[in-house]
Amino acid sequence: MNFHFSNKIKILLSSLIAAVVLLWAIFGGLSQGQKISQSQIITQTAKNVAAALNYFYQDQNRYPSATEFADQNLMLTYMTNFPLPNYPSSSCSQSFVYKRADAGSFQLSFCLPTAEGSYQAGWNTISGNSGK
């Protein structure tokens, strides 16, 4: 059984396949660009939060408790944007997790959709210690 297509149909099918491949590449690029942008925002936010936590320590001689960290009114004293942005993904349900083991230390974990700078994709941590 042989199929014979006219030149018009061959050109139409070739154009259709090329268009599908092009659209697939565009949407893939947009998705990757979005992940890169989110990683940049999360990384910069994590650095800003670490600085804000150190300012808190300078004022209070301790890092905030988890309850204080969740208090928007309190944290806006030290940061310009709060609550923190959240970009859930298949590997991370949230972008930031703050923990304070004691008054003199903290851990800020953040999840990146793609590697950014010296940080890997997935969970990374910035720690602070008062040095006492």
C-alpha positions, 0 to 999 in steps of 0.5 A: 500500500503506497501513499502519494502526497501532493507537493502542497500536502508535503509542504503543509505537513513540513510547515506544521511539524516545523511550527510544532517544534518551534512552539515547543522550543519557545515554551521550553525556553520560557519555562527555563527563563521563568525558573532562572528568574525565580532562582535569582529572586529567591537567592537575592531575597535570601541574602537580604533576609540574612542581612535583616536578621543580623540587623534584628540581632544588633537591635535585640541581641538575639535572632527572632523566634519562628513566631516573630519571624512570621509576624509581618508587622515586626519583620517589615521593620527590618525588610522592605518586602514581607512575607517572602515570595513563594514559588512552589515547584515539584521539588519544593512546596515552599521557597523559604524555611526559617529555623532558630535553634537558640537565640544566638543562631538561625538557619534560613533554608531556601529552595531554588528551581535551578542552580544560581551562582554558587547555589545548587538547584533544590535546598540551600541554607544560609546560617547565622551565628552571633559568635557567642 
